[in-house]
Amino acid sequence: MYSLKRIGGAAVTQEHHNNKHEKHHEHGDKEHDHESHEHHGHEGHDHGAMVEDFKKRFYISLIVTVPILILSPMIQNFIGLDFVFPYDQYVLFALATFVFFYGGWPFISGAIDELKQKNPGMMTLIGLAIVVAYVYSSLVVFGWSGRNFFWELATLIDIMLLGHWIEMKSVMGASNALQELVKLMPNEAHRLEENGETEDVPLNELHSDDLVLVKPGEKIPVDGKITDGKSAIDESMLTGESVPVEKGTEDEVIGGSINKEGSLTIQVKKTGNDTYLSQVIELVQEAQNSKSRAQDFANRAAKWLFYLALGAGIVTFIVWIAIGYSFDVALERMVTVMVITCPHALGLAAPLVVAVSTSLSAKQGLLIRNRTQFENARNIDAVIFDKTGTLTKGEFGVTNIISNEHEENDVVYWAASVEQNSEHPLARGILEKAREQEISLGKVEDFESITGKGLRGSVDGREVKVMSPGYMKNEGISYDTDSFNELSKEGKTVVFVLLEDQFIGMIALADMVRDSAKEAIEELKSNNIHSVMLTGDNQKVANWVAKQLDIEEVYAEVLPDHKSDKVKEVQSQGRKVAMTGDGINDAPALATADVGIAIGSGTDVAVETADIVLVKSNPKDIVSIVRLSKNTYKKMVQNLWWAAGYNIFAIPLAAGVLAPIGIVLSPAVGAVLMSLSTVVVAINAKLLRAD
């Protein structure tokens, strides 16, 4: 899992998080009881605690650095100070040792993690510089011929801690997608005993073929088969199907879906690892683990600087020995090169750009959760959209009213009046239409919901029914079949309004397309970015929405495990893919895509799995992501050149290329160059713009 990855370069935590999430997954598969998990705070290693830890280490190290600077001979020479006392170098050693182990520990342990993974990065580069500086300087204190690097060691650690703190503060914390998925299951189920009584038991105590009772409004706790009862099941969070599905005896149900109406008796068919939700958890985990080794640009640059530092240091040592200088002199030159190759400005080059970029994105309604993937957004050339809740509002609206010898407003009046007592998504759509038309509704009495057929009630003393096509067919009531078939072809849901058992009209409803979605598709097209629709909803509905939005590539009736396969299919065409979704069913695909983008109004699981969140739920913001990603990357490249560019001159001078003519880079000049580089980096970061 990518968890904190290298938020602020904090690779020190990555392996720890990977291991913990694997344990979490195993535990969740066995029990699906999220209350028994102790991972909600990441066992004290949550993002907030890490930010505070870096802040504390920075301030304490900074305070201890002041006396280190005062006691350093080079700094004293630089400012014309002569401050010595007995054993002052041992005091300097003690203070530097504290900063090295306390302030430098995150970098040392991070470097160990990176080297274990055979993937050196920022941590390894910093680790190399501070270990070499500390070990060599300690030897000098205890009698080795040379000069100490304690002030460089302390200031390097301070600036690196500051950079990591700034970056971590500006980027969101670890993804809790797996925890959020486990939370979807209820903690307990009403198990039916042989004597007909129910007993509330934890999910891990259920076995195959047990019978459980699910009351109206409750989440279905297991994957199973209905043995008794009828109801409308809301599976939208899991499958993407926007309309609740009518189910009865012998029909299968998925754990985590919601029972909307009647009571159901369900026979347990799958438990533990075999459940639908467990498989989704596994898909999310696999996809996130496959992305966890990705390195951001600063880390990749640091990897090459690490190899450069190591190579240049070794070559410098060999050359100085070869031309006849003493071991002491050759070693000092080597250490100077290795320390200089990790410039102080590098610690702020990426973090300052990230901080400015994060601030700009927040103002635009973009929440960056994973910086590496945000950087990758500049290369996106295909965006896969989930339909329900992303391109559409996830809410039903009236699209057509076909009346039969009545005014359209009359049809809406009778239908909306009787729908007042229903919680069905279609009812909300009809009521919204009545509000738009400013129709005052009548009072409904004797209301009754007829599972699988519709509903009835008495309004103004007259019986009103709002029924399904199946009811009309069974009762043999005639209506305009041509219009109905046309509406059905467009994937719309049609209800029939009866007044005193006389057909007065039909109302067609559909999941309403977002106004911003069409503009988003057009803008992406103008930027040569291909749009694809991917949905668990049926083909007719998908085609209707695609036609409205001018999307040519459509995949419909796709289950979550196949959604991630479809993402891989588009990736296999050589495309860099962004996936945009809002539901649990999108989580594996969001994790699989090069960049996962969640709609802010979506489920916690989608938001937790995504790399970027569109806070305003506006698909048009995807264009802003690509633009800001390109600008951020450009600024990052500039800053890394400013931070490391002076190495082009400093390393050869430190190595002693011009020593034969008496020119060797003095530490004082090196310090000035380093400071200048840091100032330029800070100013350049502030110049980042969103457009």
C-alpha positions in Angstrom: 0.0 0.0 0.0 1.4 3.5 -0.7 0.3 5.0 2.6 2.7 7.8 3.4 5.1 6.7 0.7 7.5 9.5 0.8 5.4 12.3 2.1 8.0 14.8 2.6 10.5 12.2 1.8 9.6 10.3 4.9 10.4 6.9 3.4 11.3 5.9 7.0 7.6 5.0 7.5 6.8 3.3 4.2 7.8 -0.2 5.1 6.3 0.0 8.5 2.9 1.0 6.9 3.1 -1.7 4.3 3.6 -4.3 6.9 0.8 -3.0 9.0 -1.7 -2.8 6.2 -0.9 -6.4 5.3 -1.7 -7.4 8.9 -4.8 -5.2 8.8 -6.0 -7.0 5.6 -5.5 -10.5 7.1 -7.3 -9.4 10.2 -10.1 -7.9 8.3 -10.6 -11.0 6.2 -11.0 -13.1 9.2 -13.3 -11.0 11.1 -14.7 -8.0 9.2 -15.2 -6.4 12.5 -13.7 -2.9 12.3 -14.2 -2.2 16.0 -11.7 -4.9 16.9 -9.0 -3.2 14.7 -6.4 -1.1 16.5 -5.2 0.5 13.3 -7.3 3.6 13.2 -4.6 5.8 14.6 -1.9 3.8 12.8 -0.7 2.8 16.3 0.6 6.3 17.0 2.2 6.7 13.6 -0.6 8.7 12.0 0.3 11.6 9.7 -0.4 14.3 12.4 1.9 12.6 14.8 4.7 12.4 12.2 4.3 16.1 11.3 4.6 17.0 15.0 7.6 14.7 15.4 9.5 16.4 12.5 8.6 19.8 13.9 9.8 18.9 17.4 13.1 17.4 16.0 13.6 20.5 13.9 13.3 23.0 16.8 15.3 21.0 19.3 18.1 20.4 16.7 18.0 24.1 15.7 18.6 25.2 19.3 21.5 22.8 19.7 23.0 23.9 16.4 23.6 27.5 17.7 26.4 26.4 20.1 27.8 24.1 17.4 28.2 27.0 15.1 29.8 29.1 17.8 32.3 26.4 18.7 33.2 25.5 15.0 36.7 26.8 14.1 35.6 27.6 10.5 32.6 29.7 11.6 34.8 31.5 14.2 37.3 32.3 11.4 34.5 33.4 9.1 33.0 35.9 11.6 36.3 36.9 13.3 35.5 35.3 16.6 38.1 33.7 18.9 36.3 31.6 21.5 38.1 28.7 22.9 38.2 26.9 26.3 39.6 23.5 27.5 37.9 20.5 25.9 35.8 22.8 23.7 36.1 20.3 20.8 34.7 17.5 23.0 31.7 19.7 23.9 31.3 20.3 20.2 31.5 16.5 19.6 28.8 15.8 22.2 26.4 18.5 20.8 26.9 17.2 17.2 26.4 13.6 18.4 23.0 14.6 19.8 22.0 16.4 16.6 23.2 13.5 14.5 21.3 10.8 16.4 18.2 12.8 17.4 17.7 15.1 14.4 19.3 12.7 11.9 17.6 9.5 12.9 14.6 9.7 10.5 17.1 10.0 7.6 19.4 7.2 8.8 16.5 4.8 9.3 14.9 6.0 6.1 18.2 5.4 4.2 18.3 1.8 5.7 14.7 1.2 4.4 15.6 2.5 0.9 18.8 0.5 0.7 16.9 -2.7 1.8 14.5 -2.0 -1.1 17.5 -1.4 -3.4 15.9 1.9 -4.3 18.1 4.8 -3.0 16.5 8.2 -2.9 16.5 11.4 -0.8 16.9 9.6 2.5 20.0 7.7 1.3 21.6 10.8 -0.1 21.1 12.7 3.2 22.1 9.6 5.2 25.4 9.3 3.3 26.2 13.0 3.8 25.5 13.1 7.5 27.1 9.7 8.3 30.3 10.6 6.4 30.5 14.1 8.0 29.8 12.7 11.5 32.2 9.8 11.4 35.1 11.8 9.8 34.6 14.8 12.1 34.5 12.5 15.2 37.8 10.9 14.1 39.3 14.5 13.8 38.2 15.4 17.3 39.9 12.2 18.6 43.3 12.9 16.9 42.9 12.4 13.1 44.6 15.0 11.0 42.0 17.2 9.3 39.1 19.6 10.0 35.7 18.8 11.3 32.4 19.1 9.4 30.1 19.4 12.5 28.6 22.7 11.5 27.8 21.4 8.0 26.3 18.3 9.6 24.1 20.2 12.0 22.8 22.8 9.5 22.2 20.1 6.9 20.0 18.1 9.3 18.2 21.3 10.4 17.3 22.3 6.8 16.3 18.7 5.8 14.0 18.5 8.9 12.5 21.9 8.1 11.9 20.8 4.4 10.3 17.5 5.4 8.1 19.3 8.0 6.9 21.9 5.5 6.2 19.2 2.9 4.4 16.9 5.3 2.3 19.7 6.7 1.1 20.6 3.2 0.3 17.1 2.0 -2.5 14.9 3.5 -1.7 11.8 5.4 -1.8 8.1 4.8 -4.7 6.4 3.0 -7.1 4.5 5.2 -8.9 2.9 2.3 -8.7 -0.6 3.7 -10.1 0.5 7.1 -12.9 2.4 5.4 -13.8 -0.7 3.4 -14.0 -2.9 6.5 -16.2 -0.3 8.2 -18.8 -0.9 5.5 -19.9 -4.1 7.1 -22.1 -4.0 10.2 -20.5 -5.4 13.3 -23.2 -7.8 14.1 -25.9 -9.9 12.4 -29.3 -11.0 13.7 -28.8 -14.8 13.4 -32.0 -16.9 13.3 -32.1 -19.8 15.8 -33.9 -23.1 15.2 -36.6 -22.0 17.7 -37.4 -18.9 15.5 -35.7 -16.4 17.9 -32.9 -14.1 16.8 -29.5 -13.7 18.4 -27.1 -10.8 17.7 -23.7 -12.3 16.9 -20.4 -10.9 15.6 -19.9 -11.5 11.9 -16.9 -13.8 12.5 -19.3 -16.2 14.4 -21.4 -16.7 11.3 -21.0 -19.9 9.3 -22.1 -21.0 5.8 -25.8 -21.8 5.6 -26.7 -19.9 8.8 -29.9 -17.8 8.5 -29.8 -14.1 9.3 -32.6 -11.6 9.5 -32.2 -8.1 7.9 -34.7 -5.4 8.8 -35.7 -2.5 6.6 -33.0 0.2 6.5 -30.2 -2.1 7.7 -27.0 -3.1 5.9 -26.9 -6.7 4.7 -24.1 -8.3 6.7 -23.1 -11.2 4.5 -23.0 -12.4 0.9 -26.0 -14.8 0.7 -29.3 -15.9 -0.8 -32.8 -14.6 0.2 -34.9 -17.5 1.5 -37.8 -15.4 2.6 -39.1 -11.8 1.9 -39.0 -9.2 -0.8 -37.3 -5.8 -0.9 -35.6 -3.1 -2.9 -31.8 -3.4 -2.3 -29.6 -0.4 -2.8 -26.4 -1.7 -4.3 -25.2 1.6 -5.7 -22.2 1.9 -3.4 -21.0 -1.5 -4.4 -22.0 -2.0 -8.1 -22.7 1.5 -9.4 -26.3 0.6 -10.3 -28.2 3.8 -9.6 -31.7 2.3 -9.1 -32.4 0.1 -6.1 -32.8 -3.5 -7.3 -36.0 -5.4 -6.5 -35.1 -8.8 -5.0 -37.0 -11.8 -3.7 -36.7 -15.5 -2.8 -33.7 -17.2 -4.3 -32.0 -14.0 -5.3 -28.4 -13.3 -4.3 -27.4 -10.3 -2.1 -24.1 -8.7 -1.4 -22.8 -7.8 2.0 -22.6 -4.1 2.5 -25.6 -3.3 0.4 -28.7 -1.7 2.0 -32.1 -3.2 2.5 -34.5 -0.4 1.7 -38.0 -1.8 2.4 -39.1 -5.3 3.5 -37.7 -7.7 6.1 -35.4 -10.4 4.6 -34.2 -13.8 5.7 -30.8 -14.5 4.2 -28.9 -17.7 4.0 -25.2 -17.1 4.5 -23.2 -18.3 1.4 -19.8 -16.6 1.7 -17.7 -15.6 4.7 -14.2 -14.3 5.3 -11.9 -14.1 2.3 -14.6 -15.3 -0.2 -17.0 -12.3 0.3 -17.4 -9.7 -2.4 -16.1 -6.9 -0.1 -13.0 -9.0 0.9 -12.2 -9.4 -2.8 -12.5 -5.6 -3.3 -10.2 -5.0 -0.3 -7.7 -7.4 -1.8 -7.9 -5.7 -5.2 -7.3 -2.3 -3.6 -4.4 -3.6 -1.6 -2.7 -5.2 -4.6 -3.1 -2.1 -6.7 -1.8 0.2 -4.0 1.2 -2.1 -3.3 2.1 -2.1 -7.0 2.2 1.7 -6.9 4.1 2.0 -3.6 7.6 1.7 -5.2 7.0 4.7 -7.4 9.4 7.6 -6.7 8.6 11.3 -7.0 10.9 13.5 -9.1 12.9 14.8 -6.1 13.6 11.3 -5.0 14.7 10.2 -8.4 17.1 13.2 -8.6 18.4 12.4 -5.1 19.1 8.8 -6.3 21.4 10.1 -9.0 23.1 12.6 -6.7 23.7 9.7 -4.3 25.5 7.7 -7.0 27.3 10.9 -8.0 28.4 11.6 -4.4 29.6 8.0 -3.9 31.4 7.9 -7.3 32.9 11.3 -7.1 34.1 10.7 -3.5 35.8 7.4 -4.4 37.4 8.8 -7.6 38.7 11.8 -5.6 40.3 9.6 -3.0 41.9 7.3 -5.5 43.3 10.2 -7.6 44.8 12.1 -4.6 46.4 8.9 -3.3 47.7 8.1 -6.9 49.4 11.5 -7.3 51.3 11.1 -4.0 49.3 12.8 -1.3 48.9 11.4 2.2 46.0 9.3 3.2 44.8 12.1 5.5 44.6 14.7 2.7 42.9 12.3 0.3 40.3 11.3 2.9 39.5 14.9 3.7 39.0 15.7 0.0 36.7 12.7 -0.4 34.6 13.6 2.6 34.4 17.3 1.4 33.1 16.0 -2.0 30.5 13.7 -0.4 29.2 16.3 2.0 29.0 19.0 -0.7 27.0 16.7 -3.1 24.0 16.8 -0.7 23.3 20.5 -0.9 21.3 22.3 1.8 19.0 23.8 -0.8 18.0 20.3 -1.9 16.1 20.0 1.5 13.9 22.9 0.5 13.8 22.6 -3.3 10.9 20.2 -3.5 9.1 20.9 -0.2 8.7 24.7 -0.9 7.3 24.0 -4.4 5.0 21.3 -2.8 3.8 23.7 -0.2 3.0 26.5 -2.7 1.5 23.9 -5.1 -0.7 22.4 -2.4 -1.9 25.8 -1.3 -2.7 26.8 -4.9 -4.5 23.5 -5.5 -6.5 23.9 -2.3 -7.8 27.3 -3.4 -8.9 25.6 -6.7 -10.7 22.9 -4.8 -8.1 20.2 -5.3 -6.9 18.1 -2.4 -3.6 16.4 -3.1 -3.2 13.2 -1.1 -0.4 11.6 -3.0 2.3 13.8 -4.4 4.1 11.3 -6.6 0.9 10.5 -8.5 0.0 14.2 -8.6 3.4 14.8 -10.4 2.4 12.0 -12.8 -0.8 13.8 -13.7 1.1 16.0 -16.1 1.5 12.9 -18.4 -2.2 11.9 -18.4 -3.6 11.3 -21.9 -6.8 9.3 -21.0 -9.4 9.9 -18.3 -11.7 7.1 -17.3 -14.9 8.4 -15.7 -17.3 6.5 -13.5 -20.8 7.4 -14.5 -23.0 7.5 -11.4 -22.1 10.4 -9.1 -19.2 11.6 -11.3 -20.6 12.4 -14.7 -24.1 12.3 -13.3 -25.3 13.7 -10.0 -26.3 10.3 -8.6 -29.8 11.7 -8.2 -32.9 11.0 -10.3 -34.6 13.8 -12.2 -37.7 13.9 -14.4 -36.7 14.0 -18.1 -40.1 13.4 -19.8 -43.8 13.6 -18.9 -46.2 11.9 -21.3 -49.8 12.6 -20.3 -53.0 10.8 -21.3 -55.9 13.3 -21.6 -54.5 15.3 -18.7 -52.3 18.3 -18.2 -48.6 17.5 -17.5 -48.8 19.4 -14.2 -51.8 17.3 -13.2 -49.8 14.1 -13.7 -47.0 15.5 -11.6 -49.5 16.7 -8.9 -51.0 13.3 -8.4 -47.7 11.4 -8.6 -45.8 13.8 -6.3 -48.6 13.9 -3.8 -48.6 10.1 -3.3 -44.8 10.0 -3.4 -44.4 12.3 -0.4 -44.2 9.3 2.0 -41.6 7.4 0.0 -37.8 7.4 0.4 -37.2 5.9 -3.0 -34.7 7.8 -5.2 -37.4 8.0 -8.0 -39.8 9.6 -5.5 -37.3 12.3 -4.7 -36.9 13.0 -8.4 -40.7 13.5 -8.9 -41.0 15.7 -5.8 -38.1 17.8 -7.1 -40.0 18.3 -10.3 -43.1 19.4 -8.4 -41.0 21.9 -6.5 -39.5 23.3 -9.7 -43.0 23.7 -11.2 -44.2 25.2 -7.9 -47.0 22.7 -7.6 -48.7 22.6 -4.1 -49.2 19.0 -3.2 -52.3 17.3 -1.7 -52.3 15.3 1.6 -51.8 11.6 1.2 -53.7 9.0 3.3 -53.8 5.2 3.5 -50.3 5.2 2.0 -48.9 1.7 1.0 -45.7 0.6 -0.6 -46.1 -2.5 -2.7 -42.7 -4.2 -3.0 -41.7 -4.8 -6.6 -44.7 -3.0 -8.0 -45.0 0.6 -6.8 -47.1 2.5 -4.3 -50.6 3.7 -3.7 -52.4 6.2 -1.5 -55.5 8.3 -1.2 -55.2 12.0 -2.3 -58.1 14.4 -2.1 -60.4 11.4 -1.6 -59.2 9.7 -4.8 -57.0 6.6 -5.1 -53.7 7.3 -6.8 -51.2 4.6 -7.9 -47.6 5.1 -9.2 -46.7 1.7 -10.6 -44.0 -0.2 -12.5 -44.2 -1.4 -16.1 -44.5 -5.0 -14.7 -47.7 -4.0 -12.9 -49.2 -2.5 -16.1 -48.4 -5.6 -18.0 -49.9 -8.0 -15.4 -53.0 -5.9 -15.0 -53.4 -5.6 -18.8 -53.7 -1.8 -18.7 -53.1 -0.1 -22.0 -50.7 2.8 -22.5 -48.5 4.4 -25.3 -46.1 1.5 -25.8 -44.2 3.3 -28.6 -43.2 6.2 -26.3 -42.4 3.8 -23.4 -40.1 1.7 -25.7 -38.4 4.9 -26.9 -37.7 6.0 -23.3 -36.6 2.5 -22.3 -34.1 2.5 -25.1 -32.5 5.6 -23.7 -32.1 3.7 -20.4 -34.7 5.9 -18.5 -36.8 4.5 -15.7 -40.5 4.9 -16.4 -43.3 5.0 -13.8 -47.0 5.0 -14.6 -49.6 7.2 -12.8 -53.1 5.8 -12.3 -56.0 7.8 -10.9 -58.9 5.6 -9.8 -57.3 2.8 -11.8 -57.3 4.9 -14.9 -54.0 5.5 -16.7 -53.4 9.3 -16.8 -49.7 9.5 -17.8 -46.2 8.2 -17.5 -43.1 9.9 -16.0 -39.6 9.1 -17.2 -36.6 9.6 -14.9 -32.9 9.4 -15.3 -29.8 10.0 -13.3 -29.2 13.6 -14.2 -26.0 14.6 -16.0 -23.8 17.2 -14.3 -23.7 20.5 -16.1 -20.0 20.7 -15.6 -19.4 17.2 -17.0 -20.0 18.2 -20.7 -17.6 21.2 -20.4 -15.0 18.9 -18.7 -15.2 16.4 -21.6 -14.9 19.2 -24.2 -11.9 20.8 -22.4 -10.1 17.4 -22.1 -10.7 16.8 -25.8 -9.2 20.2 -26.7 -6.1 19.2 -24.6 -5.8 15.9 -26.6 -6.9 13.9 -23.6 -9.2 10.9 -24.4 -12.4 10.3 -22.3 -13.8 6.9 -21.4 -16.9 6.0 -19.4 -16.8 3.0 -17.1 -19.9 2.0 -15.1 -21.6 -0.8 -13.3 -24.9 0.5 -14.6 -26.7 -1.1 -17.5 -25.7 -0.5 -21.2 -28.8 1.5 -22.1 -28.3 4.1 -19.3 -24.6 4.3 -20.1 -25.3 4.9 -23.8 -27.8 7.7 -23.0 -25.3 9.5 -20.7 -22.4 9.0 -23.2 -24.5 10.4 -26.0 -25.3 13.5 -23.9 -21.6 14.0 -23.2 -20.2 13.1 -26.6 -18.1 10.2 -25.1 -17.3 7.6 -27.7 -15.7 4.8 -25.6 -18.1 3.2 -23.1 -17.8 0.1 -20.9 -21.1 -0.7 -19.0 -22.3 -3.4 -16.6 -18.7 -3.7 -15.3 -18.2 -5.2 -11.8 -15.5 -3.6 -9.5 -12.9 -6.4 -10.0 -13.4 -5.9 -13.8 -13.2 -2.1 -13.5 -9.5 -2.3 -12.5 -9.0 -4.8 -15.4 -10.5 -2.2 -17.8 -8.1 0.4 -16.4 -5.2 -2.0 -17.1 -6.6 -2.6 -20.6 -6.5 1.2 -21.4 -3.0 1.4 -19.8 -1.8 -1.5 -22.0 -2.5 0.8 -25.0 0.4 2.9 -23.8 -1.8 5.5 -22.2 -1.2 7.3 -18.9 -4.6 6.9 -17.2 -6.5 8.9 -14.6 -9.6 7.2 -13.1 -12.3 9.5 -11.7 -14.9 7.9 -9.4 -17.0 8.4 -6.2 -18.1 4.9 -5.0 -16.8 1.8 -3.3 -17.1 0.0 -6.6 -14.5 2.5 -8.0 -11.9 1.9 -5.3 -9.9 -0.9 -7.0 -9.8 1.1 -10.3 -8.8 4.3 -8.5 -5.9 2.4 -6.9 -4.9 0.8 -10.2 -4.9 4.0 -12.3 -1.7 6.0 -12.8 -3.7 8.8 -11.0 -6.8 8.1 -8.9 -9.2 11.1 -8.7 -12.2 11.0 -6.3 -15.2 13.3 -6.4 -15.4 15.0 -3.0 -19.1 14.3 -2.6 -18.4 10.5 -2.9 -17.9 7.8 -0.4 -15.1 7.8 2.2 -13.6 4.7 0.6 -13.2 6.4 -2.8 -11.8 9.6 -1.2 -9.3 7.5 1.0 -8.2 5.4 -2.0 -7.7 8.4 -4.4 -4.5 10.3 -5.0 -6.4 13.6 -5.6 -9.8 14.7 -4.4 -12.0 17.2 -6.3 -13.5 19.0 -3.3 -16.0 20.9 -5.4 -17.1 17.6 -7.1 -16.5 19.4 -10.4 -15.2 17.2 -13.2 -13.8 20.3 -14.9 -11.2 20.5 -12.2 -9.4 17.5 -13.9 -8.1 20.0 -16.5 -6.8 22.2 -13.6 -5.0 19.1 -12.1 -3.1 18.5 -15.4 -2.2 22.2 -15.8 -1.0 22.6 -12.2 0.9 19.3 -12.3 2.8 20.5 -15.3 3.6 23.9 -13.7 4.6 22.2 -10.5 6.9 19.8 -12.2 8.5 22.5 -14.2 9.1 24.6 -11.1 10.5 21.5 -9.3 13.0 20.8 -12.1 14.1 24.5 -12.0 14.6 24.3 -8.2 16.5 21.1 -8.3 18.8 22.6 -10.8 19.3 25.6 -8.6 19.8 23.3 -5.6 22.1 20.8 -7.2 23.4 22.9 -10.1 26.2 24.5 -8.2 27.6 21.0 -7.7 28.7 21.2 -11.4 31.3 23.8 -10.1 31.6 22.9 -6.4 32.3 19.1 -6.8 35.3 19.5 -9.2 36.7 22.3 -7.0 36.2 20.3 -3.8 37.8 17.3 -5.5 40.8 19.5 -6.2 40.8 19.7 -10.0 42.4 23.1 -9.8 44.7 22.3 -6.9 47.8 22.2 -9.1 47.4 25.9 -9.7 46.6 26.6 -6.0 42.8 26.8 -6.3 40.8 24.6 -3.9 37.2 25.4 -2.8 37.4 26.8 0.7 34.6 25.9 3.2 33.7 29.5 3.6 33.1 30.0 -0.2 31.2 26.7 -0.2 29.0 28.0 2.6 28.2 31.2 0.7 27.3 29.4 -2.5 25.1 27.0 -0.5 23.2 29.9 1.2 22.8 31.7 -2.1 21.4 28.5 -3.7 18.9 28.1 -0.8 17.6 31.7 -1.2 17.2 31.3 -5.0 15.2 28.1 -4.4 12.9 29.8 -1.9 12.2 32.8 -4.2 11.7 30.5 -7.3 9.1 28.3 -5.4 7.0 31.4 -4.6 6.8 32.2 -8.3 4.7 29.1 -9.0 1.3 29.9 -10.7 -1.7 27.7 -11.2 -2.3 28.6 -14.9 
